[in-house]
C-alpha cells in the first residue's frame, strides 16, 4: 500500500500546473466576464497531447489511465482555471470511453483522433427536462429508418453545445412499454451537430459562464447507422462505463478548486494586518483553513483509490461515488471558508475566490446530487432498502 505518486505521475502534475500558469486568474476572470469559450486554452492542451491522456496510443493518445487523467484535471482546476478550464477539456477523457470500448475499429479511427487533437469539440447529450437522473425514462426517440435513425426530442444542461461539432447522444430506439427491462431499448450515438435540425437555447447560470450550458431541441435529426456505438438497445449498459470515470474526474477537480482557494486564503491571512498583526495568527482563521486542508487531502485519497481500482479493471462504483461526494463537500467548504477569510475582499471579483465558490457548486450538484449518492451508498454499502 503506497500513497505516494510515482515519479511519472508527479511529473504529470507539475507539468500541467506549469502549462496552465500561462492562463492565470486574470485570464479566467476575463473569460467569466465575456462568456466566450476558452478556445486558446483548449487548443493549447490538445496540442500538448493532454486531451488523449487516457486514450490508447494507437489512436493518438498517451495510453495512460484514469488515475493520470484525474491528476491532470486536478492540476487544471488547481491552477486557478477551476471548473471553467476543467469543463472545457474533460469531455474527451470520459465521453469517448464508450467509443474506445464498444466502437468498431473504423469508428475508433474516425471518431477519437479528431477529438483528442482538438479538431472536434464534443457535447454529451443525455439529461432531459422531465426525467433527470431517471435515465431509463428518456423521451428522446430514435426511429429506425433505412440506413439510420431519425431523432426527435429535448435535452437539457448540455455543455458546449453552442460550439461543439460532435455530440454523444443517448436516445430510446425501442419504446419503454415494449422492453423486458427498463434499461433495454436505449441506444448510444456519436454524430455530427446539425444546427438546421436543432434549436439550442443558452441557460444563463451562476458561474462557469465561458462554458455554455443549454437546452437542445432536436427535430428530425438524421443519424446514419454507422454512428451508432455498440448494439442497438445496449446504450444504457455502454454509457455506464463512462460514469465512474466522470465521478472520479469531477471529484479530482473539486479538490483542485478547494486547494487553490485555501492557498489564496492562507496567503491573504499571512499578509493582511489588523490590530498590528497578521490575521493568520488568530486561531479563528487558522482552524477552519486547517480543517479544510485535512478534508481535501482525505477526500483525495478516496478519489485516487477509485481511479486506481478502475484502472485495474475492478469494481469502483462505491469508491467513485464516495470520492465525488467527499471531494465536492470538502471543495465547497474550502471555497466558502476562503471567501470568509478574505472578508469583504472575498466578495470582490479581483480576488477570485468568489468565482471559485460559484464554480465549486457544479461538482457539488452535478452530474449526480449528494443526496442521490448517499442513497446509493446506503443501499450498496450498508444493505439498506432502496429509497427511490
C-alpha positions in Angstrom: 0.0 0.0 0.0 1.7 3.1 -1.2 0.0 6.5 -1.1 2.8 8.4 -3.0 2.6 9.4 -6.6 5.1 7.7 -8.9 7.8 10.0 -10.5 5.8 9.9 -13.8 2.6 10.9 -12.0 4.3 13.7 -10.1 5.7 14.9 -13.4 2.2 15.0 -14.9 1.0 17.2 -12.1 4.0 19.5 -12.2 4.0 19.8 -16.0 0.2 20.6 -16.2 0.5 23.2 -13.4 3.4 24.8 -15.3 1.4 24.7 -18.6 -1.7 26.2 -17.0 0.3 29.0 -15.4 0.2 30.6 -18.9 -3.5 31.1 -18.3 -3.7 32.9 -14.9 -6.5 34.0 -12.7 -7.0 37.2 -14.7 -7.4 35.2 -17.9 -10.2 33.1 -16.3 -11.8 36.2 -14.8 -11.9 37.7 -18.2 -13.5 34.6 -19.6 -16.0 34.6 -16.8 -16.9 38.1 -17.7 -17.1 37.9 -21.5 -18.6 34.4 -21.6 -16.6 33.2 -24.5 -15.3 29.6 -24.8 -11.6 29.4 -24.0 -10.5 28.1 -27.4 -6.9 29.1 -26.9 -6.7 27.1 -23.7 -8.4 24.1 -25.2 -6.1 24.2 -28.2 -3.0 24.5 -26.1 -3.9 21.4 -24.1 -4.8 19.5 -27.3 -1.5 20.5 -29.0 0.4 19.4 -25.9 -1.2 16.0 -26.1 -3.2 16.2 -22.8 -6.7 15.5 -24.2 -5.7 12.0 -25.1 -4.1 11.1 -21.8 -6.4 8.1 -21.2 -6.8 7.1 -24.8 -4.8 4.3 -26.5 -1.5 5.2 -28.2 -2.8 3.6 -31.4 -5.5 6.3 -31.6 -3.1 9.2 -30.8 -3.4 9.1 -27.1 -0.9 8.6 -24.3 -2.2 5.2 -23.2 -2.4 6.1 -19.5 -5.2 5.6 -17.0 -8.0 7.4 -15.3 -5.6 7.9 -12.4 -3.3 10.1 -14.5 -6.3 11.8 -16.1 -7.5 12.7 -12.6 -4.2 14.1 -11.6 -4.2 16.2 -14.8 -7.7 17.5 -14.3 -7.0 18.3 -10.6 -4.0 20.3 -11.6 -6.0 22.2 -14.2 -8.6 23.2 -11.6 -5.9 23.9 -9.0 -4.1 26.3 -11.4 -7.0 28.7 -10.9 -8.9 27.7 -14.0 -11.4 26.0 -11.8 -14.5 24.3 -13.4 -14.3 26.6 -16.5 -10.9 25.3 -17.5 -11.8 21.7 -16.5 -15.1 21.6 -18.2 -13.6 22.8 -21.5 -11.4 19.7 -21.8 -12.6 16.9 -19.6 -15.1 15.6 -22.1 -12.6 13.8 -24.3 -11.3 11.8 -21.2 -14.6 10.1 -20.2 -17.1 10.8 -23.0 -15.0 8.9 -25.6 -14.6 5.8 -23.4 -17.7 4.1 -24.9 -16.2 4.5 -28.4 -12.9 3.1 -27.2 -14.5 0.1 -25.5 -17.5 -0.6 -27.8 -16.9 1.1 -31.1 -15.8 -0.7 -34.3 -12.2 -0.2 -35.4 -13.5 2.2 -38.1 -15.4 4.2 -35.5 -12.4 4.4 -33.2 -10.1 5.7 -36.0 -12.8 8.0 -37.4 -14.1 9.5 -34.1 -11.4 9.6 -31.5 -8.3 11.2 -33.1 -10.2 14.5 -34.1 -11.4 14.8 -30.5 -8.1 14.4 -28.8 -6.1 16.5 -31.3 -8.6 19.4 -30.7 -10.3 19.5 -34.1 -13.7 18.4 -32.8 -15.3 19.9 -29.7 -17.9 17.5 -28.3 -21.0 17.6 -26.1 -22.7 14.9 -24.1 -26.4 14.8 -24.6 -28.1 12.5 -22.0 -30.1 14.6 -19.5 -33.7 15.6 -20.3 -36.0 18.2 -18.8 -38.6 15.7 -17.4 -36.5 12.7 -16.4 -33.4 14.0 -14.5 -31.5 11.0 -13.1 -34.2 8.6 -14.1 -32.3 7.9 -17.3 -34.4 4.8 -18.4 -37.4 7.1 -18.9 -35.7 9.3 -21.6 -38.2 10.6 -24.1 -35.9 11.4 -27.0 -36.8 8.9 -29.7 -34.6 7.4 -32.4 -36.8 5.9 -35.1 -35.1 3.3 -37.3 -35.2 4.0 -41.0 -33.3 2.6 -43.9 -29.6 3.3 -43.3 -30.0 5.2 -40.0 -32.3 6.8 -37.4 -34.5 9.9 -37.2 -34.1 11.7 -33.9 -36.7 13.9 -32.1 -36.6 15.1 -28.5 -35.3 17.5 -25.9 -32.1 17.6 -23.9 -31.1 19.9 -21.0 -27.9 21.0 -19.3 -25.8 20.1 -22.4 -22.4 21.8 -22.0 -20.5 23.1 -25.0 -23.5 22.6 -27.4 -23.1 26.1 -28.8 -19.6 25.4 -30.1 -19.5 21.6 -30.4 -19.0 19.9 -33.7 -20.0 16.4 -32.4 -22.5 15.0 -30.0 -22.7 11.9 -27.9 -26.4 11.2 -27.7 -28.5 8.7 -25.8 -31.9 8.0 -27.2 -34.7 5.4 -27.0 -34.9 3.1 -30.0 -37.5 0.8 -28.5 -40.5 2.2 -26.6 -40.3 1.7 -22.8 -43.5 -0.4 -22.8 -42.1 -2.8 -25.4 -38.9 -3.8 -23.5 -38.5 -6.6 -20.8 -36.2 -4.4 -18.7 -36.4 -0.7 -18.5 -32.6 -0.4 -19.1 -33.1 -2.0 -22.5 -34.1 -0.2 -25.7 -31.7 2.8 -25.3 -29.0 3.3 -27.9 -25.9 5.4 -28.0 -24.8 7.6 -30.9 -21.8 9.7 -31.7 -22.6 12.0 -34.5 -22.4 15.5 -36.1 -24.2 18.5 -34.7 -26.6 19.8 -37.3 -27.8 23.3 -36.4 -30.6 23.2 -39.1 -32.2 20.3 -37.1 -31.6 21.7 -33.6 -32.6 24.7 -31.6 -30.0 25.5 -28.9 -31.1 27.8 -26.1 -28.5 29.1 -23.6 -29.2 28.6 -19.9 -27.9 31.7 -18.1 -26.3 30.4 -14.9 -24.5 31.4 -11.7 -20.9 30.6 -12.8 -18.7 28.9 -15.5 -20.0 31.5 -18.0 -17.4 30.7 -20.6 -18.5 27.1 -21.0 -22.1 27.2 -22.2 -24.9 25.2 -20.8 -28.0 24.7 -23.0 -31.4 23.2 -23.7 -31.3 21.4 -27.1 -34.5 20.8 -29.1 -34.0 18.1 -31.8 -36.3 18.0 -34.7 -35.9 15.2 -37.4 -32.1 14.9 -37.0 -30.7 12.2 -39.2 -28.1 9.9 -37.8 -26.5 7.3 -40.1 -26.3 3.8 -38.7 -22.5 3.8 -38.8 -22.7 6.5 -36.0 -24.4 4.1 -33.5 -22.0 2.9 -30.8 -22.4 -0.8 -30.0 -25.6 -2.8 -30.5 -29.0 -1.2 -30.8 -30.7 -1.2 -27.4 -27.4 -1.5 -25.4 -26.8 2.2 -24.9 -27.6 2.3 -21.2 -25.1 -0.5 -20.4 -22.5 1.1 -22.6 -22.8 4.5 -21.1 -22.3 3.2 -17.6 -18.7 2.6 -18.4 -18.2 6.3 -18.6 -20.0 7.3 -15.4 -17.4 6.1 -12.8 -14.6 7.9 -14.6 -16.8 11.0 -14.7 -17.3 10.9 -11.0 -13.6 10.4 -10.4 -12.7 13.4 -12.6 -15.3 15.7 -11.0 -14.0 14.7 -7.6 -10.4 15.5 -8.6 -11.5 18.9 -10.0 -13.4 19.8 -6.8 -10.3 19.0 -4.8 -8.1 21.1 -7.1 -10.5 24.0 -6.7 -10.6 23.7 -2.9 -6.8 23.6 -2.8 -6.3 26.8 -4.8 -9.0 28.5 -2.6 -7.3 27.7 0.7 -3.9 28.6 -0.8 -5.1 32.0 -1.6 -6.8 32.4 1.7 -3.7 31.3 3.6 -1.6 33.8 1.6 -4.1 36.6 2.3 -4.1 35.6 6.1 -0.4 36.0 6.2 -0.3 39.3 4.5 -3.5 41.0 6.0 -2.5 43.1 9.0 -5.2 44.0 11.5 -4.5 45.2 15.1 -0.8 45.2 14.2 -0.5 41.5 13.4 -1.4 39.2 10.5 -4.9 37.8 10.8 -3.4 34.4 10.2 -2.1 34.4 13.8 -5.7 34.1 15.0 -6.9 30.5 15.6 -10.4 31.6 14.4 -8.7 32.0 10.9 -6.2 29.1 11.2 -8.5 26.3 12.4 -11.1 26.5 9.6 -8.4 26.6 7.0 -6.6 23.7 8.6 -9.8 21.7 8.7 -10.4 22.3 5.0 -6.9 21.1 4.2 -7.4 17.9 6.1 -10.8 17.3 4.5 -9.5 17.9 1.0 -6.5 15.6 1.4 -8.7 12.8 2.9 -11.2 13.1 0.0 -8.3 13.0 -2.4 -7.3 9.6 -1.2 -10.8 8.2 -1.9 -10.8 9.7 -5.4 -7.4 8.2 -6.2 -8.5 4.9 -4.8 -11.5 4.9 -7.1 -9.2 5.8 -10.1 -6.8 3.0 -9.2 -9.5 0.4 -8.9 -10.9 1.5 -12.3 -7.5 1.3 -14.0 -7.1 -2.3 -12.6 -10.5 -3.3 -14.1 -12.1 -3.7 -10.7 -15.5 -2.5 -9.5 -15.2 1.1 -8.2 -18.8 2.2 -8.0 -18.8 2.8 -4.3 -15.4 4.5 -4.2 -16.1 6.7 -7.2 -19.4 7.9 -5.8 -18.0 8.3 -2.3 -14.9 10.1 -3.7 -17.0 12.5 -5.7 -19.3 13.2 -2.6 -16.4 13.8 -0.2 -14.4 15.9 -2.7 -17.4 18.1 -3.6 -18.3 18.7 0.0 -14.7 19.4 1.0 -14.2 21.6 -2.0 -17.3 23.6 -1.2 -16.3 24.2 2.4 -12.8 25.2 1.4 -14.1 27.8 -1.1 -16.6 29.1 1.3 -14.0 29.3 4.1 -11.6 31.1 1.8 -14.2 33.7 0.9 -14.9 34.2 4.6 -11.2 34.5 5.4 -10.9 37.4 2.9 -13.9 39.1 4.5 -15.3 41.8 2.2 -12.5 41.3 -0.3 -13.7 37.8 -0.7 -16.7 39.2 -2.4 -14.6 41.2 -4.9 -14.0 39.6 -8.3 -10.4 40.7 -8.4 -9.5 38.3 -5.6 -11.1 35.4 -7.5 -12.3 33.3 -4.5 -15.9 34.3 -5.2 -15.5 32.8 -8.7 -14.1 29.6 -7.1 -17.1 29.4 -4.8 -19.6 29.8 -7.6 -17.9 27.2 -9.7 -17.4 24.6 -6.9 -21.2 24.3 -6.7 -21.0 22.5 -10.1 -19.3 19.3 -8.8 -21.4 19.5 -5.7 -24.6 19.4 -7.7 -23.7 17.6 -11.0 -23.8 15.1 -12.5 -25.5 13.4 -9.6 -26.6 15.2 -6.4 -25.1 14.5 -3.0 -28.5 13.1 -1.9 -28.6 10.5 -4.6 -25.0 9.5 -3.9 -26.0 9.0 -0.2 -29.0 6.9 -1.4 -26.7 4.8 -3.5 -24.1 4.3 -0.7 -26.8 3.4 1.9 -28.2 0.7 -0.4 -24.9 -0.7 -1.8 -22.5 -0.3 1.1 -24.9 -0.7 4.0 -27.6 -3.0 2.6 -30.4 -0.6 3.4 -33.6 -0.7 1.3 -33.6 1.2 -1.9 -35.3 4.6 -1.2 -36.2 5.7 -4.8 
